[in-house]
Structure formats: structure tokens, C-alpha cells
């Protein structure tokens, strides 16, 4: 048998090139077949399919987004993010849906700073949709000169421009109806000087719509029309849900600035209807029944509500025993008055002993500050979704 022929230099180079080409072809095929990271996380879509905008939702905004006042009605904390969660089908083709709560009750104190922070945190979650229903409200409202309102609105628009996904943003409604409301301390929660003049409000909304018109990813939610219908006593119709002309008391709290539980569900439908209509997503993309959303919210908060009710019953029992003990002490002393100002304590709370100072500070009487709740809804939403939630200055 003849010995193998040695390869010439040219033949060795050709063989090496063929091997390199084969390796390159294999790598290209593997990359093409590998699932994309977005799809693996639940936000991707197969070729020819639309990406799911509800795969990872973030809610940014002020007190309406934070669920101000809903605890009094639900006996549990709830935010707009919870309502959005309850309005969506339970799962998407790529995995479980997630709604991140970044609403802030104290947004009105520093809207430019807190708004930018909220947008930055939303971006960290790689959202497929951002709901900014009342995000721009305090960029136009507040103690500002009329020209400064337009200047500060630009700050809000610049903040939203940083979002790399579809954005649902509410326009700025005329909230003069809130001047007739009564907040926790019996006074309106907004003053006439904080409300833009009608001509300024027109300019603010015109600027918002001009800004949105040049951005396919932005959908404007018509809060102006919704609030105007409530304020003028007209019927409200949303996706098969109807309310009579006198529905303002059903859909807004006594302060007329914040929605009730039913009103928050209605605002959720209003916002999602704007998105579904603009994107032609199909009617089955959302659960449209307001009563059904409210029912799911109540079910989701049932455990916290039971705990709150049990705590209240325990408190009432302690007060009952204290009243009974004081009564017995008073009778044992021959009817002589005790150190308490009354032998009977009121059913709703305790009294302060004579000669002692009240433990109630003046800060507890300040509007807004006493009503601030802990940001528990954000943590719950993040825990359910599995998304990271970092603390923000509130």
C-alpha cells in the first residue's frame, strides 16, 4: 500500500476555509433557532405575530394611580395597578402577566423629580406598556403662574419620551368640580389658584395632543370628556357599562378629585379602551365589565380586609373592657369621679385623662399628610408579578 500523499500548502488552506465556513453556518443556524430574550420573558412574539402589550405593564402617576382613599371603602389597600391586573386575562402566551405599581400619593409635592424617578424605575422593568393616566396632572396643576404651567408640562413630556414602549397618557381634565368636594378634613382638596385657567387648560391639552401626534407609541386617554360628562350630569357609557346622569357620587369620592372603587374600575376601562381601539387589539384583550373588575378587586383584597376587620373588633373589645372597668371603679368609689373626664368612653375611641397633654400632633391635621398610606400595593404588585421593585422617595 502506497504511503499517504502529503497535502500541498494550497490544499491545507482550502480545507481550513471549508471547516471555518461550516462552523459559521452552524452558528448562524443556532442563533436563528434560539428564542429571543424578549420572548423568553413573556414580551416577545413569533414572526408574523404582534407583541403582547400587556405582558409587562407599569403604572406611573399621582394619587389616582396610587389608589388614594380606596382603603376607606375596601378596608384594604389597592392601586390602579391592581385594577389593571384584574382587567386583563390571567395569562399571556409567553407567560404570566405582571403589573408594576409606581403610583405616588405625594406626587403633587415634586412632580418633576418624582415623575422622572418613576419613569426611570419603570424602564428598569423593561415594560411592554406604561399606563400614565394622571402622570401629567400636577405638571399643569398646582401653585404656578399660567405660563409656568406650560413650561412644566414640557418637563413631563420629556420624561415620558424616555419610555421605549407604548404609553397610555391621560389628558388634563377641568377639575373645578373638586372645589365643591370635601376631603378628609371637610375642605376641598384643591384650591382655585391651583387650577389652570380655561384658556391655559386648552393650551396644555393642545400641546399634549400635538406631542402625541408625532409618536406612534403614545395613546391619549380622554379624561377631559369623561370628567366633563360627570360634572355636567350627562350619562356615561364605556364598553357596555352605563351610568345614569347622577353617577358622580358613585364614581368619585366625596372630595370629587379621586375616584371610588367603581370609579377606578371605570377609569381602567376608559384607558384600556383607548389602547385597544388605537392598536386594534381585539375586544377579547380586556375584561370590560366594571362590576366584574370590582368583584375581582374585592376578592384580591379579601384577606387584608378580614385582618383589618378582626383588628377593629379586637380594638372595640379592648375599649369595651376599659369602659366596664372604669364604670366599676367609679361605682366602688361611691360615685366619685375618676381621673378620666368621663366614666364612660365614647364608642369610637378613648378620651384623654385630665391634666395630661394630647398625643395628637399638629402634623396629623395637615391635609394630605395624614392620609398617606404605606406603599404596600407596590410591594404586592411586584411580588405577584415577580418584577423587581426598588424603593423610591415618596
Secondary structure, DSSP 4 states (H G I P E B T S, - for coil): -PPPPPPPHHHHHHHHHHHHHHHHHHHHHHHHHSPPHHHHTT----TTS---TTSEEEEEESHHHHTTTHHHHHSS---HHHHHHHHB-SEETTEE-EEEEEE-GGGGGSHHHHHHHHHHHHHHTT-SEEEETTTTHHHHSSS--HHHHHHHHHHHHHHHHT--SEEEEE-----GGGGG---TTSS-SS-GGGSPPHHHHHHHHHHHHHHHHT-TTEEEE-HHHHHHHHHHT--EEETTEEE-TTTHHHHB-TTSSSB-HHHHHHHHHHHHHHHHHHHT--GGGB---HHHHHHHHHHHTHHHHHHHHHHHHHHHHHHHHHHHHHHHHHHHTTT---SSS-SS--TTS--PPTTPPP---GGGGSTTGGG---SHHHHHHHHHHT--------
